[in-house]
């Protein structure tokens, strides 16, 4: 057996170290700005054992390595205990259960941000030598992330359909951590499980462009709760990428409504999931059309995004397969107002004849989406 340490063993050692010298009385940071000071030491001498196993290796700073190998300041039995102590430290520091997702995010986000910065600065910039030296920091951070996330699954949004579940993304990320530690192909794209970028969205590191969650009513409920906490700043809707503005720790931040994992997690935290009666993407499309015709609309209340004012005309948006007379009565619309059915899958039949007759009696205009376009053009 050669003296060269297998790559998968080295990666496991880096992950175990948590990025610090394994001597509990030293704990020197092993990763510096442009590299590392890691030295790999055999607990039992390689010349006696030819043992390059993970169990017989430990990572130390240069001083502790010298003190162990040449100055015999520590015994082999003592050094063996350092590996166990580090595992205990990992459990102690990163196995805490948090009460809120906000507390969890405060621990997770800095580690994710550091990993993202390292990856973009070295790997994507094709600085291979520097990447080789600093990659171990990601391995060490991933060990911390694994412990934190495994012990706080209860705070992550979940859904029976995996495509709608943030918890499923966490499981995928943990599988990625395992593979990233065990293997290192020449190119990242050869990995079987790539890093799910939605994780960075979930913890507010960087947004992804997903889809708008369908329920306008859920967004209204969220805004109301954010207003109660003094966090709501504003809403920009009727544009290509609508967004919320929130106050977080004294700073105004944007949360795009198509940043699906992030918004999904916020809805979960605030218990705002609500069945859609009006689809938010359809509402945004209609408001965007008003903007495109150089008209302005005013949202009458953030508690009801479905009602807007355009040139003194009140327009109410509904989303029904067929708007009936009964539904119209329940809406109790004001005279001279307009009701638009966003559900246009069945054309003219999305508003019943009885509803049209009743609307004339109460002085209300009913519009399909096709007629809505012409109506806005004439205003």
N, C-alpha and C positions, 0 to 999 in steps of 0.2 A: 504494500500500500504506500502511495506517495505521501509526501508531507503536505501537499496542497489540500486545503480544507474545501470540501464540496460547497458549491454555491448555496444550496438550500440550507446547509448547516449555518453558514455565515449569516444568512438572512434571518434565521430563527434566533441567532445570538443577538443581532441588532434589535429585533423586536423585543426580546426578553429584557434588554438593558434599560428600556425606557429612555434611552438617549443619554444615560449617565454612567460613569464608572461604577462597576458592580461592587466595589468596596464600600460598605455602608458608612464608613467613617471618612470617605473621600467624596464620592458622588460628583466628581468633576464632569461638567458638560462635555460630551464627546464630539458634538457636531458644532463646528465653528462656521463663520460666514461663508467661506468658500471650500469647505471640506470637513474632514474629521480628524481626530487624534486617536482613533480607536486602535488598540493593539489586542490581538487575540492570544490568550495564554492557555497552554495545556496545564490542567490541574495536576495530572500525573504525567511526567515527562514523556514526550513522544518517542524519544530514543529508547525508552524502556518498554513502552506499550504499543507504539504505532497506532495509537487510538485518536482518531480525528472525529469522534462522535460529539454530538451536542452536549452530552452529559459530562464529557471530559474537557470541555472548552469553556472559557469565560472571557468577556471583553473587559479590558481595564484601560485606564489612562497610562501614559508612558511611565510616570513615576511609580505607580502601584505595580506595574508589570516588572519594573526593575527591582523594586523592593521584594517582590515575590520570588522572581527567578534567580537574582544574583545576590541579594542581601538576606535571603531566607527570613524576611521579617514576618511572614505568615506561613502557616503549615498548610498542606494540601487539604486536610480535614476542615480547617477553618475556611479556606477559600470555597470549598464545596457548599458550606452553609450559606454563603453569600447568594447563591442562586435561589435557595429556598426563601431567604429573607426578602429578596427582590420580588418574588411571587407574592409573598405576604403583603409587601408594600403596595403592589399593584392592586391587590384585592381591597386593601384598606382605603386607598386613596380614590379608587375609581369604581367601587361597587355600591356607592351610595344611591339610595332611592330618593328621587326628588318629588316634591309635591306638585309642581307645575311644569309645563313645557318651557316656560320662560326661564326657570331655573336650570333646566336641562340644557337649553340652548346656550346659556351663558358659559357652560363647560365645554360643549361640543363645538360651537362655532369657531373659537380661536384655533382649535386643532385642525378643523377642516380648512380654515383660511390659510394656515401655515402650510399644509399639504398642497393646497391649490397654488400658492405662491412658488413653492419649490418646483412643482411640476411644470408650471408655465415658464419660470425663469431659467430652468436648466434643461429639462427634457424637450419642451417645445422649441426652445431656442437652439437645440442641437449642440449643447455644450456637454458632450458625452463624458469627458473626464471629470468635470465638476459634478455632473449627475451621478456618476459612479460613487463619488465621495459623499454625497449628501443624501442619497436615496435612503440610507439607513434611518434618517430622521423620520421619513414617512412610515417606515416599518415600526419604529418606536411609537409614533403617534397613533398608528392604527391599533396597537395593543390597548392603549388607553381608551380609544373610541369603542373598541369591541366591548370592554368591560362596562363602560358607561351605558351603552345602548342595550346590551343584554339585560341589564338590571332596571331598565326604565321603559320597557315595551308598553307598559300600561298608559303612558303619556302620548303614544303615537296614534294618529288617526288610522282606523282600520275599516275594511269593508269586505263583505263576502265575495265580491268580485275583485280579483287581484288587480285588475286594470285601474281600479278606483281606490286602491289602498296604499297609504304611505307606509304602513307596517310591512307590506310586501317589498317595498323599496329598501327598507332597513334590512330585511332578510337577504336581499340581493347584495347589498353593500357588505354585509358580514361574510357572505360567500366570496365576494371579491377580495376582502382582506385575507381570507385563508389562502386563496390562489396566489395573490400578490406576494405573500410571505413564502410560499412554497416554491414558486417558479420565477424565472426571469428570462422570457424569450427575448430575441433581439429587437423586436418591434412590439410596441404596446398593442397594436391591432391584432396580434396573434393570440392574445389572451382569450380564453373562453368567456370570462366574465369581466367586462370592462366596468370601470367605476361609473355608477349611475349618477349622472349629473343632477338628477332631481333631488339628490341628498343636499347639495349646496343650495338649491331653491328652498327646500323645507326649512333649513336653518338660517335663511336670510343672507347667505354668502353671495349668491348671484342668481338672477332669475332665469327661468326657462320659458320658452314660448309654447304653452300647451293650448288648452281650450278653456273657454269661459264656463264656469260652473252654471248650470241652467237656471237656478231659481232666483228670480228678482226678489222674491219675498225673503229669501235667506240673507241676501245682501242688505236689505232694509233692516232686518233684525240685527245684523252685525253692526251696522252704523249706529243704531239706537243704543246698543251696549257700549260701543266705543265712546259715544257722546256722554253716557253716564259716567264713564271713567275719565273724561276730559282728554281723550286721546285722538278723537276725530278732528281732522283739519279740513278735509274737503274731498270731493269726488269729481273726477273728470270723466264724462261719459258721452257717447255720441261721436267717438273718435276711433281710429284704427286700433289703438291699444289703450283702452280705458284703464284708469287706475284710481286707487284710494290713496289719500295722503294721511299719514298718522304721525302723532307725536310719540317718539320713543326716546326716553332719556334726554329730553330737551331738544331733540333733533327731529326735523320733519323728514320722513322717508316715504317713498313711493312703493306701493304694492300693486303691480299690474294684475288686472283681473284675469289675464290669461296665464299668469304664473301659477299654474294649477296646484302643484304640491304645497306651495307656501300658503295659498288661500284656503286650500282644503284643510290644512293643519290649523289655521286660525279659526275656521268655522267649527272645527272639532273642539278647540280650546274653549270657545265661547258658547258651545252648544247651539249653534245657529243653523244646522242643517234643517231645511224645510222643503216640503214637496213643492215643486214648481207649478204655479197656475199660469204665470207669465214667464216665458223663457227670456233670460237676460240677454243672450246673444241676439235674439230677434228684436228685443227692445232697443239694444244698442244700434242695430242696423237701421231701424226706423229713425232714431234720433240722428244718426250719422247722415241719413238722407236729408233731413231738415237742414243740417249744417251745410251740406253740399249745395243747397239751393240758396245760400247766402241768407238764410233765415236764422233767427235765434230762438232758442226755447229756454224756458225757465222752469226748473223743477219746483213744484209748489211746496213739497215737503219731502225730506229725506226718508220719512216714514212711509212714503208712497211714491216710489220712483215711476210708477205707471201713469201718473197724471202730470202733464206739463202745460204751460201756457205759451202759445205761439200767436203773436200779433193780437193779443187780448182774447184769443179763442182758447177755451179749455179743451185739451185733447186727452182722452183716457184710452190706454192701450189694454186690450184683453188678448187672451190666447185660448181660443176654443175651436173645436172641430166644426161646430155649427152654433153660432150665437143665437139663442132662442129668445122668445118673448119673456119667458120666465127669468132667464139670466139678466135680461135688460131691466126687468122690474127690480130684481135684487140689487142691481148697480145703482138704482135711483139717480140717474144722471140729471144734471142741471139743464134747464132750457137753453138752447142755442149752443150747447156743447157738442163735441164730436167724439164718437167712439170708433176706434180702429181695431179690427180683428187681425192680429199678427199671424194667426194660423191660416195660411193661404194654400194649403195642400189640395183643397177641393174647390178652388176658384170661387165663382159666384155663390156656390152653395154653402160657403162658410158663414152666411147670415141667412136666417130663415125668413120666409115671406111674412110670417106673423110678426117677427121682430121689426121688419121694415114698416109694416102698417102701424104698429104701436109707436114707433119712433116719430112718425109724422104727427101723431096726436099730441105728443109731449114736446115737440119742437127740437128733436135731437137728430143729428146727422150720423148715419151709420156708414162706415167705409170698409171695403175689403182693402188689402194691400195694394192691389192694382189701381183702385180708385184713389187711394191715399196719395200716390205719387202725383196724380193730376191735381188733386186738391191742394197740395203744398205748392205746386208750380203756379197756381192761380192766386195764391194769397198775396 
